[in-house]
Amino acid sequence: MDGFPPFSGDHPRCASCGHKGAHTDWHPGWPTVNIGEYLQRHCARCGFFWGERLAPADAPEPAARPTLQQRLARLFRATEGAR
Ligand SMILES: [Zn+2]
């Protein structure tokens, strides 16, 4: 129905300047041209705008960043596996 790509998360790559990271604003849509509500993305670096579909209601929050301890443990396992 609408031509928007799916929601790309908190760190999408800007199609204009390649920057990773964009603001998100909800937009009520344009009923006169049969476009429903959508998310307006706004590049944090160059200001490029683009539209994306609303995130599904059951979309999980992005996983928390691993702690330094978890990253060290993973690195250690990878090193072990390489021997
Ligand atoms: Zn940009």
PDB file of the backbone (N, CA, C, O) and the ligand in Angstrom, with CONECT records:
HET     ZN  A 101       1
ATOM      1  N   MET A   1       0.842  -1.198   0.000  1.00  0.00           N
ATOM      2  CA  MET A   1       0.000   0.000   0.000  1.00  0.00           C
ATOM      3  C   MET A   1       0.876   1.245   0.000  1.00  0.00           C
ATOM      4  O   MET A   1       0.804   2.061  -0.919  1.00  0.00           O
ATOM      5  N   ASP A   2       1.711   1.391   1.042  1.00  0.00           N
ATOM      6  CA  ASP A   2       2.666   2.494   0.969  1.00  0.00           C
ATOM      7  C   ASP A   2       4.005   1.946   0.500  1.00  0.00           C
ATOM      8  O   ASP A   2       4.233   0.737   0.547  1.00  0.00           O
ATOM      9  N   GLY A   3       4.871   2.807   0.060  1.00  0.00           N
ATOM     10  CA  GLY A   3       6.140   2.348  -0.491  1.00  0.00           C
ATOM     11  C   GLY A   3       7.289   2.434   0.481  1.00  0.00           C
ATOM     12  O   GLY A   3       8.451   2.392   0.076  1.00  0.00           O
ATOM     13  N   PHE A   4       6.984   2.552   1.755  1.00  0.00           N
ATOM     14  CA  PHE A   4       8.064   2.755   2.708  1.00  0.00           C
ATOM     15  C   PHE A   4       8.774   1.446   3.051  1.00  0.00           C
ATOM     16  O   PHE A   4       8.138   0.395   3.133  1.00  0.00           O
ATOM     17  N   PRO A   5      10.063   1.508   3.246  1.00  0.00           N
ATOM     18  CA  PRO A   5      10.782   0.328   3.723  1.00  0.00           C
ATOM     19  C   PRO A   5      10.468   0.085   5.189  1.00  0.00           C
ATOM     20  O   PRO A   5       9.963   0.982   5.865  1.00  0.00           O
ATOM     21  N   PRO A   6      10.753  -1.101   5.691  1.00  0.00           N
ATOM     22  CA  PRO A   6      10.509  -1.361   7.110  1.00  0.00           C
ATOM     23  C   PRO A   6      11.395  -0.497   7.999  1.00  0.00           C
ATOM     24  O   PRO A   6      12.439  -0.003   7.573  1.00  0.00           O
ATOM     25  N   PHE A   7      10.960  -0.328   9.231  1.00  0.00           N
ATOM     26  CA  PHE A   7      11.738   0.430  10.207  1.00  0.00           C
ATOM     27  C   PHE A   7      13.123  -0.188  10.341  1.00  0.00           C
ATOM     28  O   PHE A   7      13.255  -1.406  10.468  1.00  0.00           O
ATOM     29  N   SER A   8      14.152   0.648  10.312  1.00  0.00           N
ATOM     30  CA  SER A   8      15.521   0.118  10.229  1.00  0.00           C
ATOM     31  C   SER A   8      16.280   0.232  11.547  1.00  0.00           C
ATOM     32  O   SER A   8      17.500   0.066  11.570  1.00  0.00           O
ATOM     33  N   GLY A   9      15.578   0.513  12.644  1.00  0.00           N
ATOM     34  CA  GLY A   9      16.245   0.498  13.937  1.00  0.00           C
ATOM     35  C   GLY A   9      16.892   1.828  14.279  1.00  0.00           C
ATOM     36  O   GLY A   9      16.687   2.833  13.597  1.00  0.00           O
ATOM     37  N   ASP A  10      17.665   1.816  15.335  1.00  0.00           N
ATOM     38  CA  ASP A  10      18.204   3.064  15.870  1.00  0.00           C
ATOM     39  C   ASP A  10      19.444   3.563  15.142  1.00  0.00           C
ATOM     40  O   ASP A  10      19.825   4.724  15.296  1.00  0.00           O
ATOM     41  N   HIS A  11      20.072   2.712  14.359  1.00  0.00           N
ATOM     42  CA  HIS A  11      21.310   3.124  13.697  1.00  0.00           C
ATOM     43  C   HIS A  11      21.291   2.787  12.209  1.00  0.00           C
ATOM     44  O   HIS A  11      22.139   2.035  11.728  1.00  0.00           O
ATOM     45  N   PRO A  12      20.310   3.351  11.471  1.00  0.00           N
ATOM     46  CA  PRO A  12      20.275   3.102  10.027  1.00  0.00           C
ATOM     47  C   PRO A  12      21.393   3.874   9.327  1.00  0.00           C
ATOM     48  O   PRO A  12      21.893   4.867   9.854  1.00  0.00           O
ATOM     49  N   ARG A  13      21.779   3.414   8.143  1.00  0.00           N
ATOM     50  CA  ARG A  13      22.799   4.130   7.377  1.00  0.00           C
ATOM     51  C   ARG A  13      22.109   5.130   6.464  1.00  0.00           C
ATOM     52  O   ARG A  13      21.225   4.759   5.692  1.00  0.00           O
ATOM     53  N   CYS A  14      22.501   6.383   6.545  1.00  0.00           N
ATOM     54  CA  CYS A  14      21.902   7.434   5.719  1.00  0.00           C
ATOM     55  C   CYS A  14      22.243   7.192   4.253  1.00  0.00           C
ATOM     56  O   CYS A  14      23.403   6.975   3.901  1.00  0.00           O
ATOM     57  N   ALA A  15      21.202   7.232   3.389  1.00  0.00           N
ATOM     58  CA  ALA A  15      21.412   6.988   1.961  1.00  0.00           C
ATOM     59  C   ALA A  15      22.125   8.167   1.309  1.00  0.00           C
ATOM     60  O   ALA A  15      22.635   8.042   0.195  1.00  0.00           O
ATOM     61  N   SER A  16      22.167   9.298   1.984  1.00  0.00           N
ATOM     62  CA  SER A  16      22.760  10.489   1.392  1.00  0.00           C
ATOM     63  C   SER A  16      24.238  10.637   1.747  1.00  0.00           C
ATOM     64  O   SER A  16      25.070  10.885   0.875  1.00  0.00           O
ATOM     65  N   CYS A  17      24.561  10.482   3.039  1.00  0.00           N
ATOM     66  CA  CYS A  17      25.947  10.751   3.448  1.00  0.00           C
ATOM     67  C   CYS A  17      26.627   9.550   4.095  1.00  0.00           C
ATOM     68  O   CYS A  17      27.817   9.615   4.403  1.00  0.00           O
ATOM     69  N   GLY A  18      25.893   8.446   4.310  1.00  0.00           N
ATOM     70  CA  GLY A  18      26.510   7.250   4.866  1.00  0.00           C
ATOM     71  C   GLY A  18      26.622   7.231   6.368  1.00  0.00           C
ATOM     72  O   GLY A  18      27.101   6.252   6.942  1.00  0.00           O
ATOM     73  N   HIS A  19      26.185   8.304   7.024  1.00  0.00           N
ATOM     74  CA  HIS A  19      26.248   8.371   8.478  1.00  0.00           C
ATOM     75  C   HIS A  19      25.347   7.306   9.089  1.00  0.00           C
ATOM     76  O   HIS A  19      24.265   7.044   8.564  1.00  0.00           O
ATOM     77  N   LYS A  20      25.768   6.692  10.179  1.00  0.00           N
ATOM     78  CA  LYS A  20      24.921   5.736  10.881  1.00  0.00           C
ATOM     79  C   LYS A  20      24.280   6.406  12.083  1.00  0.00           C
ATOM     80  O   LYS A  20      24.965   6.843  13.007  1.00  0.00           O
ATOM     81  N   GLY A  21      22.961   6.479  12.058  1.00  0.00           N
ATOM     82  CA  GLY A  21      22.231   7.082  13.164  1.00  0.00           C
ATOM     83  C   GLY A  21      21.284   8.132  12.636  1.00  0.00           C
ATOM     84  O   GLY A  21      21.681   8.999  11.856  1.00  0.00           O
ATOM     85  N   ALA A  22      20.032   8.061  13.057  1.00  0.00           N
ATOM     86  CA  ALA A  22      19.036   9.004  12.578  1.00  0.00           C
ATOM     87  C   ALA A  22      17.995   9.235  13.661  1.00  0.00           C
ATOM     88  O   ALA A  22      17.702   8.342  14.457  1.00  0.00           O
ATOM     89  N   HIS A  23      17.442  10.437  13.683  1.00  0.00           N
ATOM     90  CA  HIS A  23      16.310  10.722  14.554  1.00  0.00           C
ATOM     91  C   HIS A  23      15.062  10.095  13.951  1.00  0.00           C
ATOM     92  O   HIS A  23      15.025   9.793  12.758  1.00  0.00           O
ATOM     93  N   THR A  24      14.056   9.902  14.766  1.00  0.00           N
ATOM     94  CA  THR A  24      12.788   9.333  14.304  1.00  0.00           C
ATOM     95  C   THR A  24      11.651  10.207  14.779  1.00  0.00           C
ATOM     96  O   THR A  24      11.557  10.524  15.965  1.00  0.00           O
ATOM     97  N   ASP A  25      10.786  10.598  13.860  1.00  0.00           N
ATOM     98  CA  ASP A  25       9.567  11.330  14.215  1.00  0.00           C
ATOM     99  C   ASP A  25       8.367  10.603  13.624  1.00  0.00           C
ATOM    100  O   ASP A  25       8.380  10.194  12.463  1.00  0.00           O
ATOM    101  N   TRP A  26       7.333  10.452  14.440  1.00  0.00           N
ATOM    102  CA  TRP A  26       6.095   9.899  13.913  1.00  0.00           C
ATOM    103  C   TRP A  26       5.421  10.939  13.045  1.00  0.00           C
ATOM    104  O   TRP A  26       5.420  12.123  13.382  1.00  0.00           O
ATOM    105  N   HIS A  27       4.847  10.512  11.931  1.00  0.00           N
ATOM    106  CA  HIS A  27       4.118  11.417  11.043  1.00  0.00           C
ATOM    107  C   HIS A  27       2.726  10.841  10.807  1.00  0.00           C
ATOM    108  O   HIS A  27       2.588   9.648  10.535  1.00  0.00           O
ATOM    109  N   PRO A  28       1.680  11.687  10.910  1.00  0.00           N
ATOM    110  CA  PRO A  28       0.317  11.149  10.776  1.00  0.00           C
ATOM    111  C   PRO A  28      -0.043  10.701   9.369  1.00  0.00           C
ATOM    112  O   PRO A  28      -1.090  10.085   9.172  1.00  0.00           O
ATOM    113  N   GLY A  29       0.796  10.995   8.392  1.00  0.00           N
ATOM    114  CA  GLY A  29       0.504  10.547   7.031  1.00  0.00           C
ATOM    115  C   GLY A  29      -0.179  11.620   6.199  1.00  0.00           C
ATOM    116  O   GLY A  29      -0.376  12.751   6.641  1.00  0.00           O
ATOM    117  N   TRP A  30      -0.532  11.230   4.982  1.00  0.00           N
ATOM    118  CA  TRP A  30      -1.153  12.156   4.030  1.00  0.00           C
ATOM    119  C   TRP A  30      -2.410  11.494   3.469  1.00  0.00           C
ATOM    120  O   TRP A  30      -2.367  10.866   2.411  1.00  0.00           O
ATOM    121  N   PRO A  31      -3.540  11.637   4.187  1.00  0.00           N
ATOM    122  CA  PRO A  31      -4.765  10.925   3.774  1.00  0.00           C
ATOM    123  C   PRO A  31      -5.213  11.275   2.358  1.00  0.00           C
ATOM    124  O   PRO A  31      -5.803  10.439   1.672  1.00  0.00           O
ATOM    125  N   THR A  32      -4.941  12.492   1.918  1.00  0.00           N
ATOM    126  CA  THR A  32      -5.415  12.891   0.584  1.00  0.00           C
ATOM    127  C   THR A  32      -4.727  12.102  -0.516  1.00  0.00           C
ATOM    128  O   THR A  32      -5.279  11.969  -1.608  1.00  0.00           O
ATOM    129  N   VAL A  33      -3.547  11.581  -0.260  1.00  0.00           N
ATOM    130  CA  VAL A  33      -2.874  10.760  -1.276  1.00  0.00           C
ATOM    131  C   VAL A  33      -2.752   9.317  -0.781  1.00  0.00           C
ATOM    132  O   VAL A  33      -1.922   8.548  -1.265  1.00  0.00           O
ATOM    133  N   ASN A  34      -3.615   8.959   0.214  1.00  0.00           N
ATOM    134  CA  ASN A  34      -3.720   7.584   0.674  1.00  0.00           C
ATOM    135  C   ASN A  34      -2.414   7.045   1.269  1.00  0.00           C
ATOM    136  O   ASN A  34      -2.050   5.889   1.055  1.00  0.00           O
ATOM    137  N   ILE A  35      -1.725   7.900   2.013  1.00  0.00           N
ATOM    138  CA  ILE A  35      -0.545   7.439   2.742  1.00  0.00           C
ATOM    139  C   ILE A  35      -0.862   7.518   4.228  1.00  0.00           C
ATOM    140  O   ILE A  35      -1.190   8.586   4.744  1.00  0.00           O
ATOM    141  N   GLY A  36      -0.765   6.404   4.901  1.00  0.00           N
ATOM    142  CA  GLY A  36      -1.080   6.348   6.320  1.00  0.00           C
ATOM    143  C   GLY A  36       0.092   6.830   7.154  1.00  0.00           C
ATOM    144  O   GLY A  36       1.097   7.315   6.635  1.00  0.00           O
ATOM    145  N   GLU A  37      -0.065   6.683   8.454  1.00  0.00           N
ATOM    146  CA  GLU A  37       0.985   7.162   9.356  1.00  0.00           C
ATOM    147  C   GLU A  37       2.297   6.426   9.084  1.00  0.00           C
ATOM    148  O   GLU A  37       2.309   5.257   8.698  1.00  0.00           O
ATOM    149  N   TYR A  38       3.375   7.129   9.293  1.00  0.00           N
ATOM    150  CA  TYR A  38       4.682   6.532   9.044  1.00  0.00           C
ATOM    151  C   TYR A  38       5.708   7.188   9.954  1.00  0.00           C
ATOM    152  O   TYR A  38       5.406   8.149  10.661  1.00  0.00           O
ATOM    153  N   LEU A  39       6.912   6.662   9.929  1.00  0.00           N
ATOM    154  CA  LEU A  39       8.006   7.245  10.702  1.00  0.00           C
ATOM    155  C   LEU A  39       8.896   8.036   9.762  1.00  0.00           C
ATOM    156  O   LEU A  39       9.313   7.540   8.715  1.00  0.00           O
ATOM    157  N   GLN A  40       9.180   9.261  10.144  1.00  0.00           N
ATOM    158  CA  GLN A  40      10.072  10.087   9.356  1.00  0.00           C
ATOM    159  C   GLN A  40      11.447  10.031   9.991  1.00  0.00           C
ATOM    160  O   GLN A  40      11.624  10.415  11.147  1.00  0.00           O
ATOM    161  N   ARG A  41      12.414   9.555   9.234  1.00  0.00           N
ATOM    162  CA  ARG A  41      13.785   9.477   9.730  1.00  0.00           C
ATOM    163  C   ARG A  41      14.541  10.716   9.282  1.00  0.00           C
ATOM    164  O   ARG A  41      14.283  11.258   8.207  1.00  0.00           O
ATOM    165  N   HIS A  42      15.454  11.149  10.092  1.00  0.00           N
ATOM    166  CA  HIS A  42      16.134  12.419   9.877  1.00  0.00           C
ATOM    167  C   HIS A  42      17.594  12.207  10.225  1.00  0.00           C
ATOM    168  O   HIS A  42      17.934  12.035  11.395  1.00  0.00           O
ATOM    169  N   CYS A  43      18.450  12.217   9.234  1.00  0.00           N
ATOM    170  CA  CYS A  43      19.869  11.927   9.450  1.00  0.00           C
ATOM    171  C   CYS A  43      20.473  12.912  10.446  1.00  0.00           C
ATOM    172  O   CYS A  43      20.271  14.122  10.344  1.00  0.00           O
ATOM    173  N   ALA A  44      21.220  12.373  11.412  1.00  0.00           N
ATOM    174  CA  ALA A  44      21.810  13.204  12.459  1.00  0.00           C
ATOM    175  C   ALA A  44      22.959  14.046  11.922  1.00  0.00           C
ATOM    176  O   ALA A  44      23.351  15.020  12.566  1.00  0.00           O
ATOM    177  N   ARG A  45      23.509  13.701  10.764  1.00  0.00           N
ATOM    178  CA  ARG A  45      24.638  14.457  10.232  1.00  0.00           C
ATOM    179  C   ARG A  45      24.222  15.447   9.161  1.00  0.00           C
ATOM    180  O   ARG A  45      24.514  16.638   9.274  1.00  0.00           O
ATOM    181  N   CYS A  46      23.537  14.968   8.109  1.00  0.00           N
ATOM    182  CA  CYS A  46      23.314  15.854   6.959  1.00  0.00           C
ATOM    183  C   CYS A  46      21.878  16.346   6.862  1.00  0.00           C
ATOM    184  O   CYS A  46      21.578  17.215   6.043  1.00  0.00           O
ATOM    185  N   GLY A  47      20.985  15.803   7.689  1.00  0.00           N
ATOM    186  CA  GLY A  47      19.613  16.286   7.665  1.00  0.00           C
ATOM    187  C   GLY A  47      18.735  15.644   6.607  1.00  0.00           C
ATOM    188  O   GLY A  47      17.595  16.065   6.412  1.00  0.00           O
ATOM    189  N   PHE A  48      19.253  14.622   5.917  1.00  0.00           N
ATOM    190  CA  PHE A  48      18.451  13.916   4.919  1.00  0.00           C
ATOM    191  C   PHE A  48      17.206  13.313   5.568  1.00  0.00           C
ATOM    192  O   PHE A  48      17.291  12.758   6.663  1.00  0.00           O
ATOM    193  N   PHE A  49      16.061  13.414   4.910  1.00  0.00           N
ATOM    194  CA  PHE A  49      14.808  12.841   5.406  1.00  0.00           C
ATOM    195  C   PHE A  49      14.418  11.634   4.579  1.00  0.00           C
ATOM    196  O   PHE A  49      14.610  11.614   3.363  1.00  0.00           O
ATOM    197  N   TRP A  50      13.877  10.639   5.234  1.00  0.00           N
ATOM    198  CA  TRP A  50      13.225   9.553   4.490  1.00  0.00           C
ATOM    199  C   TRP A  50      12.145   8.940   5.357  1.00  0.00           C
ATOM    200  O   TRP A  50      12.109   9.156   6.568  1.00  0.00           O
ATOM    201  N   GLY A  51      11.274   8.182   4.737  1.00  0.00           N
ATOM    202  CA  GLY A  51      10.145   7.591   5.460  1.00  0.00           C
ATOM    203  C   GLY A  51      10.342   6.107   5.653  1.00  0.00           C
ATOM    204  O   GLY A  51      10.951   5.437   4.818  1.00  0.00           O
ATOM    205  N   GLU A  52       9.827   5.594   6.754  1.00  0.00           N
ATOM    206  CA  GLU A  52       9.829   4.157   7.014  1.00  0.00           C
ATOM    207  C   GLU A  52       8.499   3.767   7.640  1.00  0.00           C
ATOM    208  O   GLU A  52       7.805   4.593   8.231  1.00  0.00           O
ATOM    209  N   ARG A  53       8.160   2.491   7.497  1.00  0.00           N
ATOM    210  CA  ARG A  53       6.922   2.001   8.128  1.00  0.00           C
ATOM    211  C   ARG A  53       7.068   2.010   9.640  1.00  0.00           C
ATOM    212  O   ARG A  53       8.177   2.011  10.173  1.00  0.00           O
ATOM    213  N   LEU A  54       5.926   2.016  10.323  1.00  0.00           N
ATOM    214  CA  LEU A  54       5.954   1.927  11.781  1.00  0.00           C
ATOM    215  C   LEU A  54       6.569   0.595  12.191  1.00  0.00           C
ATOM    216  O   LEU A  54       6.412  -0.412  11.501  1.00  0.00           O
ATOM    217  N   ALA A  55       7.262   0.600  13.308  1.00  0.00           N
ATOM    218  CA  ALA A  55       7.821  -0.645  13.825  1.00  0.00           C
ATOM    219  C   ALA A  55       6.680  -1.536  14.292  1.00  0.00           C
ATOM    220  O   ALA A  55       5.724  -1.037  14.886  1.00  0.00           O
ATOM    221  N   PRO A  56       6.752  -2.844  14.039  1.00  0.00           N
ATOM    222  CA  PRO A  56       5.716  -3.732  14.540  1.00  0.00           C
ATOM    223  C   PRO A  56       5.611  -3.642  16.057  1.00  0.00           C
ATOM    224  O   PRO A  56       6.608  -3.430  16.747  1.00  0.00           O
ATOM    225  N   ALA A  57       4.386  -3.807  16.572  1.00  0.00           N
ATOM    226  CA  ALA A  57       4.160  -3.627  18.006  1.00  0.00           C
ATOM    227  C   ALA A  57       5.002  -4.590  18.837  1.00  0.00           C
ATOM    228  O   ALA A  57       5.367  -4.285  19.972  1.00  0.00           O
ATOM    229  N   ASP A  58       5.306  -5.756  18.265  1.00  0.00           N
ATOM    230  CA  ASP A  58       6.042  -6.751  19.051  1.00  0.00           C
ATOM    231  C   ASP A  58       7.545  -6.695  18.777  1.00  0.00           C
ATOM    232  O   ASP A  58       8.283  -7.598  19.173  1.00  0.00           O
ATOM    233  N   ALA A  59       8.001  -5.637  18.099  1.00  0.00           N
ATOM    234  CA  ALA A  59       9.430  -5.533  17.823  1.00  0.00           C
ATOM    235  C   ALA A  59      10.199  -5.409  19.132  1.00  0.00           C
ATOM    236  O   ALA A  59       9.865  -4.572  19.971  1.00  0.00           O
ATOM    237  N   PRO A  60      11.218  -6.227  19.312  1.00  0.00           N
ATOM    238  CA  PRO A  60      11.976  -6.137  20.562  1.00  0.00           C
ATOM    239  C   PRO A  60      12.824  -4.875  20.592  1.00  0.00           C
ATOM    240  O   PRO A  60      13.262  -4.383  19.552  1.00  0.00           O
ATOM    241  N   GLU A  61      13.044  -4.368  21.768  1.00  0.00           N
ATOM    242  CA  GLU A  61      14.028  -3.305  21.942  1.00  0.00           C
ATOM    243  C   GLU A  61      15.378  -3.854  21.520  1.00  0.00           C
ATOM    244  O   GLU A  61      15.647  -5.041  21.706  1.00  0.00           O
ATOM    245  N   PRO A  62      16.231  -3.013  20.956  1.00  0.00           N
ATOM    246  CA  PRO A  62      17.559  -3.518  20.604  1.00  0.00           C
ATOM    247  C   PRO A  62      18.252  -4.081  21.842  1.00  0.00           C
ATOM    248  O   PRO A  62      18.126  -3.542  22.941  1.00  0.00           O
ATOM    249  N   ALA A  63      18.976  -5.161  21.645  1.00  0.00           N
ATOM    250  CA  ALA A  63      19.647  -5.790  22.775  1.00  0.00           C
ATOM    251  C   ALA A  63      20.635  -4.811  23.401  1.00  0.00           C
ATOM    252  O   ALA A  63      21.247  -3.996  22.710  1.00  0.00           O
ATOM    253  N   ALA A  64      20.775  -4.904  24.694  1.00  0.00           N
ATOM    254  CA  ALA A  64      21.722  -4.043  25.388  1.00  0.00           C
ATOM    255  C   ALA A  64      23.138  -4.353  24.900  1.00  0.00           C
ATOM    256  O   ALA A  64      23.454  -5.491  24.551  1.00  0.00           O
ATOM    257  N   ARG A  65      23.957  -3.350  24.882  1.00  0.00           N
ATOM    258  CA  ARG A  65      25.358  -3.565  24.519  1.00  0.00           C
ATOM    259  C   ARG A  65      26.000  -4.534  25.508  1.00  0.00           C
ATOM    260  O   ARG A  65      25.771  -4.432  26.713  1.00  0.00           O
ATOM    261  N   PRO A  66      26.799  -5.470  25.007  1.00  0.00           N
ATOM    262  CA  PRO A  66      27.467  -6.368  25.940  1.00  0.00           C
ATOM    263  C   PRO A  66      28.412  -5.595  26.848  1.00  0.00           C
ATOM    264  O   PRO A  66      29.008  -4.599  26.438  1.00  0.00           O
ATOM    265  N   THR A  67      28.540  -6.058  28.072  1.00  0.00           N
ATOM    266  CA  THR A  67      29.462  -5.419  29.000  1.00  0.00           C
ATOM    267  C   THR A  67      30.893  -5.763  28.595  1.00  0.00           C
ATOM    268  O   THR A  67      31.122  -6.667  27.791  1.00  0.00           O
ATOM    269  N   LEU A  68      31.834  -5.042  29.152  1.00  0.00           N
ATOM    270  CA  LEU A  68      33.236  -5.317  28.855  1.00  0.00           C
ATOM    271  C   LEU A  68      33.586  -6.759  29.231  1.00  0.00           C
ATOM    272  O   LEU A  68      34.314  -7.442  28.511  1.00  0.00           O
ATOM    273  N   GLN A  69      33.051  -7.209  30.376  1.00  0.00           N
ATOM    274  CA  GLN A  69      33.319  -8.589  30.807  1.00  0.00           C
ATOM    275  C   GLN A  69      32.824  -9.604  29.792  1.00  0.00           C
ATOM    276  O   GLN A  69      33.518 -10.574  29.487  1.00  0.00           O
ATOM    277  N   GLN A  70      31.600  -9.378  29.259  1.00  0.00           N
ATOM    278  CA  GLN A  70      31.051 -10.302  28.273  1.00  0.00           C
ATOM    279  C   GLN A  70      31.885 -10.296  27.000  1.00  0.00           C
ATOM    280  O   GLN A  70      32.097 -11.337  26.379  1.00  0.00           O
ATOM    281  N   ARG A  71      32.358  -9.105  26.617  1.00  0.00           N
ATOM    282  CA  ARG A  71      33.153  -9.011  25.394  1.00  0.00           C
ATOM    283  C   ARG A  71      34.487  -9.714  25.580  1.00  0.00           C
ATOM    284  O   ARG A  71      34.964 -10.399  24.675  1.00  0.00           O
ATOM    285  N   LEU A  72      35.097  -9.547  26.760  1.00  0.00           N
ATOM    286  CA  LEU A  72      36.365 -10.223  27.031  1.00  0.00           C
ATOM    287  C   LEU A  72      36.169 -11.740  27.041  1.00  0.00           C
ATOM    288  O   LEU A  72      37.003 -12.483  26.524  1.00  0.00           O
ATOM    289  N   ALA A  73      35.051 -12.196  27.639  1.00  0.00           N
ATOM    290  CA  ALA A  73      34.775 -13.630  27.689  1.00  0.00           C
ATOM    291  C   ALA A  73      34.624 -14.182  26.276  1.00  0.00           C
ATOM    292  O   ALA A  73      35.109 -15.274  25.981  1.00  0.00           O
ATOM    293  N   ARG A  74      33.949 -13.429  25.395  1.00  0.00           N
ATOM    294  CA  ARG A  74      33.745 -13.872  24.020  1.00  0.00           C
ATOM    295  C   ARG A  74      35.081 -13.930  23.287  1.00  0.00           C
ATOM    296  O   ARG A  74      35.371 -14.882  22.564  1.00  0.00           O
ATOM    297  N   LEU A  75      35.889 -12.884  23.493  1.00  0.00           N
ATOM    298  CA  LEU A  75      37.198 -12.838  22.858  1.00  0.00           C
ATOM    299  C   LEU A  75      38.044 -14.023  23.317  1.00  0.00           C
ATOM    300  O   LEU A  75      38.747 -14.640  22.518  1.00  0.00           O
ATOM    301  N   PHE A  76      37.968 -14.333  24.613  1.00  0.00           N
ATOM    302  CA  PHE A  76      38.737 -15.432  25.192  1.00  0.00           C
ATOM    303  C   PHE A  76      38.303 -16.747  24.550  1.00  0.00           C
ATOM    304  O   PHE A  76      39.146 -17.562  24.174  1.00  0.00           O
ATOM    305  N   ARG A  77      36.978 -16.960  24.422  1.00  0.00           N
ATOM    306  CA  ARG A  77      36.471 -18.190  23.807  1.00  0.00           C
ATOM    307  C   ARG A  77      36.942 -18.302  22.366  1.00  0.00           C
ATOM    308  O   ARG A  77      37.320 -19.381  21.911  1.00  0.00           O
ATOM    309  N   ALA A  78      36.919 -17.176  21.644  1.00  0.00           N
ATOM    310  CA  ALA A  78      37.337 -17.205  20.237  1.00  0.00           C
ATOM    311  C   ALA A  78      38.808 -17.582  20.137  1.00  0.00           C
ATOM    312  O   ALA A  78      39.207 -18.331  19.246  1.00  0.00           O
ATOM    313  N   THR A  79      39.610 -17.056  21.059  1.00  0.00           N
ATOM    314  CA  THR A  79      41.034 -17.364  21.054  1.00  0.00           C
ATOM    315  C   THR A  79      41.266 -18.854  21.374  1.00  0.00           C
ATOM    316  O   THR A  79      42.098 -19.521  20.759  1.00  0.00           O
ATOM    317  N   GLU A  80      40.496 -19.346  22.360  1.00  0.00           N
ATOM    318  CA  GLU A  80      40.574 -20.768  22.711  1.00  0.00           C
ATOM    319  C   GLU A  80      40.258 -21.652  21.502  1.00  0.00           C
ATOM    320  O   GLU A  80      40.945 -22.635  21.222  1.00  0.00           O
ATOM    321  N   GLY A  81      39.178 -21.257  20.789  1.00  0.00           N
ATOM    322  CA  GLY A  81      38.727 -22.062  19.654  1.00  0.00           C
ATOM    323  C   GLY A  81      39.742 -22.096  18.525  1.00  0.00           C
ATOM    324  O   GLY A  81      39.775 -23.049  17.747  1.00  0.00           O
ATOM    325  N   ALA A  82      40.574 -21.059  18.430  1.00  0.00           N
ATOM    326  CA  ALA A  82      41.507 -20.964  17.316  1.00  0.00           C
ATOM    327  C   ALA A  82      42.727 -21.845  17.485  1.00  0.00           C
ATOM    328  O   ALA A  82      43.465 -22.084  16.529  1.00  0.00           O
ATOM    329  N   ARG A  83      42.942 -22.329  18.700  1.00  0.00           N
ATOM    330  CA  ARG A  83      44.121 -23.163  18.934  1.00  0.00           C
ATOM    331  C   ARG A  83      43.961 -24.580  18.386  1.00  0.00           C
ATOM    332  O   ARG A  83      44.874 -25.396  18.510  1.00  0.00           O
TER     333      ARG A  83
HETATM  334 ZN    ZN A 101      23.102  11.888   6.131  1.00  0.00          ZN2+
END
